């Protein structure tokens, strides 16, 4: 099945990527290729560079690429603005979604959705048409309509924030979604809602990167590949059973790989 | 981390209303003395009581000192180097709009304020003031049917002298402050509104002030009287051409609300602010005050202050009537080298009076933005309440925001509540919005609108949309 997938072109190619912030190297030569329909999991200790990798792919201005390339659908995107990356179909689900006081969630979602639709040469939606669309998508994450009239993420519980992220993913229909610890801070019911949401949104044309510490999300969404990161590098790549092994043996086990390399 | 060039490019966004209308004007000589005041009064064919009012004010002004407590920094104003009367030349008496110089109509057209019958705004009556005189007032007949008087103050002096004599200077006495005294001495025109007993004004009333000359000051005077159980919503807009000199604008606005009357006064101020080096721009020294004279009367100020090199303005309420209500909703945005010192005074005199203050200050560039407010509970203000909320937003790291709340209470049985906050648009917030495909500029303006939402909600519909657009335009590229 995997070989069949690879007949198509990759969605995302990260090639030997090094990056730093304030002259401090964070990524030290990361390579990763995601094909349509694939689910990749990236695991590793806190501070190993997982979140940084996701932010750099999304274009966070605090990091600068010192070496290597990021290609999206074959095009180098190293110098694209974050909004250009988002419009073209890269989605980052935040570990800590940001609160934006005073800005209505509904309006935020609408402006965001329209920015993506504009890129796709689809008609932009007015308030009424958007209401229809969003109602449908709310079902996926089992969110109440009342969430829409509140300010973006303000006063949301941890679980509500994460569901709001998945709602955005559902509206934006990205080509690739990088979900940074979307499972953290969720109780078991919320985890199931989020996981089933992700499954509903993804299809054979999309790629997903799950950044996580825990096996429990991977029980719900089975990855094709598991990568272990340490000190800014991917030190081991395997299939889904690697995550299980990691859960059993702990990250100390992976320290040995570094010694080997 | 923000693209520097982008910042520079968009700050240079031209001021949309900076054009000058080429029109022959009648100007008197520069300078200020008793003779000039007599000349202004004579040109306007004023009754004696008004000339006396002006001369008395002038005497007081001569003894007063220009205030410096606000800490605003500006070049000393030479009051002898200003023209105190400037009017576009036109026929002696104009009986209809057809006789107004087409250039003037065109000017207001360009400003989005069409005055002609065919084009005039459908639900708003407009008094258009060009330099020192009122050009035209729309919908007068329709308003007259309801007994509403809406005309220029010069006209009111002629036709409703009794009302002018009764109310002028009763809310803002000539001796109130330096700029109010100056205005009382030399005011040229402005709007007059009278809403009779029991009438709720059938449409919004609006004045549009346009400064055209570079060397003349603008000193308009507005007086609004709402009789018992009447109500009115009044809007005010202002623009001026771009000159590299500073133009003085010292207006006085007086509102009087009797029993159960309500006045809502909204301003969108967009005078020319000067360029990015701080050259040129309007010096805006304005005294606005409302008197809630009657029981259960209500005066509500809402303002969006985006223009002027200097803004010095404190729309206030004197709450005399029992259970009267004062409100102040303000958004003040400063960019480049603009300075704003604005706020309100809520003077609780009568019992069970209530006031609300919501102020949102946004400072970008190298600007200075201060909220200055006074809440006073007098000895008889038993059971009165005030709620104040003052929020500041800083954009970039060169701008400054200050809050100076003064509270004086002589009545133990009253409540004063004050909340204040300061925030900054964070890189994380911007990145979050951008990572959802929202352009940088739009992300900033979304956050600023969000910050101002409590105030925008108070503005009349068409004003709110305009204010939103105006802020976005003013802020383009100012995040750095």
Interface residues (C-beta under 8 A of the other chain):
Chain A: X58 X59 X60 X61 X62 X81 X82 X83 X85 X86 X87 X92 X94 X97 X98 X100 X101 X102 X103 X104 X107 X108 X111 X112 X115 X116 X119 X151 X168 X172
Chain B: X1 X2 X423 X426 X427 X428 X429 X431 X432 X433 X434 X435 X436 X437 X438 X439 X440 X442 X446 X447 X449 X450 X451 X452 X453
